[in-house]
Structure formats: C-alpha cells, structure tokens
C-alpha cells in the first residue's frame, strides 16, 4: 500500500502578513484562501480523503472573522482531518530565540486544541516558510538562512526537536539538504522519507504541488510513503504547481491508477 500524506499549509491572515512576501498582502487573498479551504473540505469528503491542515495558532484565537476563525477550524477537525500547528503567527524559527519559539509552539497548540475542543490532539508541527534548514547532526547546512547556525541557536533542526518534545509534539515536517543531496550523490525519495529521530517522527523533504512530476513519481516507484504539501491559497493561481487544476489532475490520476494507494494522516504513522 502506497501511503499519501497530504498536508495543507493554511496560513490564515497572520500567516499571509508574516509570509515571505508580506507586502503582497490584501484582503482579497484572505477571502480566496478561506473559500478554497471550504471547497476543499467538501471535495475531500465526497472522495473520502483525509488529510492534515497545518494552521497558525493565531487563527484559532477568539476574534473577528475572517482574521480569526476557531469555529471553522473545529469544523475541519470534525470532518476527520488532522490539525497541526503552523506556529502561532507564522514565525520563521531560525531567527527567533529559543524562548520565543517555545512560546509559539506552546500557545499555538493550546489555541488550536481549544478550538477543536480536544486536548492532546495537536501532535504535529509544520514550520512556516518551507525552506531547507541546517541540521548539523545529519550533515546539512543552509548558508541562506537569515538566522545562521551557530550564531542563532534555533537555526539547527536538532534544537527544534528538543522544543517539540518539551511541548508534547510527536511529529514534524522538515526540509534540509545534506552535502550528498545537494550534489545528487544520494538517491532519495522525491517526496521524502518518514523516520524517527530522538523520539519525534520526521516527515522529511516533502514535495510541494500536484504536477505531472510528482504523479509519475508516485505511480512509477514503490516507496511506502509520499509526503505532499500545498497552500490552499495557491488554488487560485492557475500557473502554479499547487493550482486547483493540478490538484484535480493529481487526484484523478491516483484514483484511476488501480494501484494500492491510501491517504493517511501523519499521526496514523506514529
């Protein structure tokens, strides 16, 4: 059975403001993202697909819709989808101090669990900004980080793992490239491996988008897991790998392949 782990980075308004391109922010984008998620959860229900929504904790706080939407998050959870933390306000962890990252992990988990009315149910963390990070223990160094390790402690994934365990998280999606990966010397699953590291389940080096490249990869290889990520807002951009058109193509090809394929939640792999 090929297991597809589908994770949506549902940034919310705070995530869009603190994104890589914050000055592109406008109110229309908030509405587009939420409308795309509403369409998505109906489509997933019709096709009996369960997946994970990584959501910023700020979006789960009490406040004015559409800037905060705890009831909508609860609705997503009641449909059977997993809710993961996407940090509290879409912080890029390498540039923050350890105590700041700790507070973000703690508050986002508490806020999301309060919204979905279930304690100890937010088990996963999806770091914002989707960039490769330094991971010294695995020989990966990212010279492009603004918070470059060792000058910034949280620039090393290993320190993030420690804080995740402290705050009760069980899995994390990470991006990193060691020297062998960078020069194409290490054969790898294009959609990343899933393995345990220091008591935390690692979803490594996922693939972003639904284009023909990832469809062919899934259908022509025999890995046990395939981790795919996307942003609901990108459904509205037709020329992107994460567009709605590509997503529908992705689902159609997998469902019509007659291969043993199943969509699973990250927590089901624990």
Wavefront OBJ file of the C-alpha trace (Angstrom):
o trace
v 0.000 0.000 0.000
v 1.367 3.384 -1.035
v 0.535 5.905 1.685
v -0.038 9.520 0.633
v 0.456 12.101 3.397
v -1.225 15.301 2.228
v -0.506 18.442 4.283
v -2.094 21.845 3.638
v -0.305 24.956 4.915
v -3.364 27.010 5.915
v -1.612 30.280 6.779
v -4.594 32.462 7.612
v -4.310 36.275 7.603
v -1.471 36.341 10.156
v 0.461 33.865 8.036
v -0.038 35.902 4.899
v 1.157 39.017 6.700
v 4.258 37.246 8.014
v 4.963 35.351 4.807
v 7.999 35.629 2.560
v 6.255 38.373 0.558
v 4.253 40.296 3.198
v 3.782 43.405 1.103
v 1.695 41.414 -1.368
v -0.954 41.085 1.358
v -4.515 42.205 0.636
v -7.969 41.371 1.977
v -8.994 39.576 -1.203
v -6.293 36.957 -0.580
v -7.770 36.183 2.859
v -11.169 35.542 1.305
v -9.689 33.434 -1.501
v -7.789 31.188 0.892
v -10.809 30.544 3.125
v -13.141 29.946 0.173
v -10.613 27.499 -1.280
v -10.484 25.585 2.010
v -14.303 25.434 2.145
v -14.356 23.975 -1.360
v -11.529 21.621 -0.467
v -13.112 20.048 2.624
v -16.303 19.369 0.654
v -14.296 17.780 -2.166
v -12.281 15.668 0.271
v -15.457 14.460 1.977
v -17.029 13.479 -1.345
v -13.932 11.470 -2.232
v -13.414 10.008 1.256
v -9.947 11.544 1.608
v -8.472 12.523 4.970
v -5.512 14.866 5.220
v -3.750 17.308 7.532
v -4.279 21.053 7.815
v -1.361 22.927 9.399
v -2.904 26.107 10.787
v -1.457 29.144 12.528
v -2.457 29.316 16.186
v -3.486 32.966 15.902
v -6.285 31.893 13.550
v -7.738 29.785 16.389
v -7.910 32.663 18.865
v -11.160 34.425 19.745
v -11.547 37.366 17.409
v -13.253 38.780 14.361
v -13.841 36.622 11.284
v -12.055 36.234 8.872
v -8.957 37.207 10.849
v -9.698 34.533 13.462
v -11.892 31.501 12.751
v -11.854 28.908 15.597
v -15.300 27.563 14.600
v -14.085 26.864 11.059
v -11.028 25.036 12.419
v -13.351 22.939 14.581
v -15.452 22.145 11.506
v -12.362 20.926 9.631
v -11.413 18.678 12.565
v -14.949 17.250 12.813
v -14.652 16.158 9.168
v -11.889 13.795 10.338
v -8.885 15.801 9.194
v -5.825 16.230 11.381
v -4.977 19.686 12.698
v -1.283 20.542 13.112
v 0.434 23.680 14.331
v 1.870 26.030 11.732
v 3.366 28.103 14.592
v 1.401 30.855 16.332
v 1.980 33.712 13.893
v 3.965 32.085 11.065
v 7.375 32.665 12.660
v 10.483 31.519 10.794
v 12.076 29.683 13.729
v 15.815 30.107 12.911
v 15.751 33.865 13.511
v 13.934 33.693 16.869
v 15.307 32.985 20.322
v 14.670 29.617 21.929
v 12.171 31.050 24.435
v 10.209 32.741 21.638
v 9.945 29.504 19.657
v 8.934 27.654 22.823
v 6.107 30.160 23.430
v 4.949 29.915 19.824
v 4.826 26.118 19.934
v 3.031 26.116 23.281
v 0.432 28.769 22.526
v -0.385 27.560 19.023
v -1.006 24.039 20.340
v -3.218 25.300 23.169
v -5.185 27.650 20.889
v -5.820 25.013 18.240
v -6.795 22.356 20.782
v -9.206 24.776 22.449
v -10.812 25.482 19.076
v -11.303 21.808 18.267
v -12.434 21.025 21.826
v -9.979 18.198 22.308
v -6.827 18.147 24.444
v -3.599 16.474 23.305
v -4.844 16.223 19.731
v -2.417 18.608 18.007
v 0.583 16.329 17.602
v 2.340 17.777 14.571
v 4.319 20.892 13.735
v 4.812 22.264 10.233
v 7.449 25.038 10.207
v 6.438 28.077 8.147
v 8.259 29.364 5.077
v 9.099 25.894 3.748
v 12.875 26.361 3.437
v 15.775 23.946 3.981
v 17.301 24.326 7.438
v 20.635 23.478 8.987
v 20.701 20.101 10.716
v 24.241 19.585 11.979
v 23.695 16.012 13.161
v 22.635 14.978 9.648
v 25.343 16.955 7.862
v 23.015 19.609 6.452
v 23.984 23.280 6.378
v 21.889 26.092 4.945
v 24.003 29.150 4.231
v 20.919 31.018 3.030
v 19.322 31.198 6.475
v 18.899 34.671 7.888
v 19.332 33.030 11.294
v 22.527 31.147 10.509
v 23.676 28.499 12.989
v 25.785 28.678 15.218
v 25.060 32.402 15.614
v 21.363 31.573 16.019
v 20.697 28.541 18.202
v 17.329 27.756 16.620
v 18.987 27.630 13.213
v 19.702 23.937 13.892
v 16.808 21.495 13.482
v 18.119 19.454 16.412
v 17.243 22.258 18.826
v 13.764 22.472 17.316
v 13.254 18.756 18.021
v 14.030 19.319 21.697
v 11.390 22.038 21.982
v 8.839 19.904 20.141
v 9.255 17.094 22.656
v 9.006 19.540 25.564
v 5.684 20.813 24.227
v 4.127 17.423 23.508
v 4.524 17.265 19.731
v 5.018 13.839 18.135
v 5.842 14.620 14.501
v 7.324 17.405 12.377
v 7.700 18.162 8.688
v 11.219 19.337 7.933
v 13.259 20.436 4.948
v 17.023 20.015 4.792
v 19.706 19.002 2.300
v 22.997 17.454 3.304
v 26.066 17.630 1.074
v 25.212 14.361 -0.689
v 21.687 15.521 -1.515
v 22.906 18.882 -2.803
v 25.248 17.269 -5.330
v 22.841 14.468 -6.287
v 25.076 11.773 -4.811
v 22.404 10.284 -2.564
v 19.410 8.537 -4.099
v 16.281 9.757 -2.414
v 12.529 9.643 -2.478
v 11.466 12.858 -4.227
v 8.691 13.188 -1.631
v 10.937 12.473 1.353
v 11.303 9.662 3.863
v 9.486 9.145 7.140
v 11.649 8.093 10.088
v 12.077 8.504 13.839
v 14.716 10.860 15.291
v 15.071 11.342 19.044
v 11.508 10.269 19.703
v 9.955 12.526 17.030
v 8.538 11.267 13.720
v 10.248 13.130 10.859
v 8.457 13.835 7.573
v 11.470 14.734 5.504
v 11.820 16.861 2.367
v 8.247 16.732 1.094
v 7.166 17.672 -2.436
v 5.184 20.874 -2.940
v 2.438 20.759 -5.562
v 0.490 18.336 -7.747
v 2.123 18.434 -11.168
v 2.892 15.563 -13.505
v 6.350 15.144 -11.981
v 5.011 14.020 -8.610
v 2.200 11.976 -10.143
v 4.711 9.993 -12.234
v 6.967 9.624 -9.208
v 4.188 8.077 -7.127
v 2.959 5.777 -9.879
v 6.379 4.526 -11.023
v 8.073 3.936 -7.655
v 7.336 1.715 -4.691
v 8.071 3.741 -1.588
v 5.881 3.180 1.449
v 5.091 6.877 1.993
v 4.812 10.025 -0.136
v 4.535 13.402 1.603
v 2.888 16.152 -0.466
v 2.278 19.729 0.672
v 0.383 22.691 -0.743
v -1.146 26.038 0.167
v -4.917 26.410 -0.275
v -4.482 29.986 -1.465
v -2.461 28.727 -4.452
v -5.576 27.018 -5.847
v -6.416 30.429 -7.281
v -3.203 30.712 -9.326
v -3.538 28.649 -12.486
v 0.138 28.691 -13.483
v 1.407 27.174 -10.213
v 2.083 23.545 -9.282
v -0.406 23.919 -6.409
v -3.307 25.108 -8.588
v -6.770 23.567 -8.307
v -6.414 22.256 -11.877
v -3.258 20.347 -10.943
v -4.831 19.090 -7.714
v -7.811 17.631 -9.594
v -5.414 16.044 -12.095
v -3.390 14.585 -9.213
v -6.441 13.013 -7.555
v -7.848 11.709 -10.834
v -4.594 10.041 -11.848
v -4.092 8.357 -8.489
v -7.678 7.139 -8.228
v -7.695 5.780 -11.792
v -4.318 4.074 -11.489
v -5.682 0.833 -9.980
v -2.680 0.858 -7.676
v -2.980 0.244 -3.907
v -2.982 3.880 -2.753
v -4.309 5.255 0.525
v -4.394 8.755 2.023
v -3.240 8.686 5.644
v -2.882 11.200 8.466
v 0.603 11.865 9.824
v -0.479 10.808 13.321
v -1.555 7.423 11.960
v 2.107 6.664 11.281
v 3.051 7.109 14.940
l 1 2 3 4 5 6 7 8 9 10 11 12 13 14 15 16 17 18 19 20 21 22 23 24 25 26 27 28 29 30 31 32 33 34 35 36 37 38 39 40 41 42 43 44 45 46 47 48 49 50 51 52 53 54 55 56 57 58 59 60 61 62 63 64 65 66 67 68 69 70 71 72 73 74 75 76 77 78 79 80 81 82 83 84 85 86 87 88 89 90 91 92 93 94 95 96 97 98 99 100 101 102 103 104 105 106 107 108 109 110 111 112 113 114 115 116 117 118 119 120 121 122 123 124 125 126 127 128 129 130 131 132 133 134 135 136 137 138 139 140 141 142 143 144 145 146 147 148 149 150 151 152 153 154 155 156 157 158 159 160 161 162 163 164 165 166 167 168 169 170 171 172 173 174 175 176 177 178 179 180 181 182 183 184 185 186 187 188 189 190 191 192 193 194 195 196 197 198 199 200 201 202 203 204 205 206 207 208 209 210 211 212 213 214 215 216 217 218 219 220 221 222 223 224 225 226 227 228 229 230 231 232 233 234 235 236 237 238 239 240 241 242 243 244 245 246 247 248 249 250 251 252 253 254 255 256 257 258 259 260 261 262 263 264 265 266 267 268 269 270
